[in-house]
Amino acid sequence: MALVLAATLTGLFTVSAAAQSPSDTMQWHYDAAHSGNYSPVAGSAGNGHLLWSFTTASSIWSSPAIVNGVFYIGSADDNLYALNATTGAKLWNYTTGDLVDSSPAVANGVVYVGSGDGNLYALNATTGAKLWNYTTLGAVLSSPAYSSGVVYVGSYDHNIYALNATTGAKLWNYTTGSEVESSPAVANGVVYVGSYDHNVYALNTSTGAKLWNYTTAALVRSSPTVANGVVYIGSFDNNTYALNASTGAKVWNYTTGNWVYSSPAVVNGVVYVGSYDHNVYALNASTGAKVWNYTTGLMVLSSPAVANGVVYVGSDDNYLYALNASTGAKLWSYRTALWVEANPAITNGVVYVGGDDGNVYAFSTVSSTTTTSGGFLGLPGFEAVYAVAGVLAVAYVLMRRKR
């Protein structure tokens, strides 16, 4: 029932892209270090002008990759989609055995993505043909990171894997004490990743040997961001941590009013992160001092993305927000039919984000005479109907996600 309802609701937005450029989004949170820093890109804050959509059959938590004019994104309808980034026409889709919560990474003509069916898939970026898959013993909701011919990914079987990007052969695995949903970050020969066993790990990229671990007081679902010799990461103990990337020593922590599921973005000496306490925070990257906070209507699971002095972030209050990166002032917001927990991405003057209502929305960051007042696909009078159906769809998917 929920899937039938969801199929009538869901959509996927596409974004213009030309040949591969520095503004292309090749993997989750922009790069292997998970900086969340999309600058410089064309455009400015714009005014939230809605562009276009494409429909899938369930919720979207995956964040897109856009490379060489093709838009790749996963859906809880078990598919990875490739769309023409200019027109939104479907080029191909690949069906896995379960939801695709993982965000794809694209390198050298190959798309890498995890699935709830326990596999990491490598697909031909042009045709969608499967090149190889590597089977773990748990759901792969972690988003893969590609670096120097190796793909790194976590699994619910408690492991972090390093796989040969060409063949899928396992190079090594490191076993933590619990599920790994955090997405690995790679910088300077080190893999950084969190685990539900409460720890943040630093592993040698070549051997998987543990260099250090830092223990928090609760599970770590957040994914690390590495910048200027510091690892930034959130924990369900309500803290955002800054750790010395070489030693794991704590540099500082900032305590919010609830869990930190969101993953930080670090841009121009400022850390941007969301919290279950309904706030988006801007923190001094060196000291952890609060620069500003912006209060939304509900929890903030979404990981901020930053471009041209604007912070884009979603909230469980159903809104996507565009905030001034210096002051936290709201520039614009757009209301969807359900929670916005996915992570925004920005490419070539367009910001786009997936929603639990099953849609990915694409907005121009270039000012337009046409403004958007929010609502679901311009039908605010039907929001209640869509929201009820969306809740049923999400409830169904969450049951699958926890199995």
Helices and strands as residue ranges (DSSP letters): H 2-9, E 49-50, E 65-67, E 70-74, E 79-84, E 90-95, E 105-107, E 110-114, E 119-124, E 130-135, E 145-147, E 150-154, E 159-164, E 170-175, E 185-187, E 190-194, E 199-204, E 210-215, E 225-227, E 230-234, E 239-244, E 250-255, E 265-267, E 270-274, E 279-284, E 290-295, E 305-307, E 310-314, E 319-324, E 330-335, E 345-347, E 350-354, E 360-364, G 380-382, H 383-402
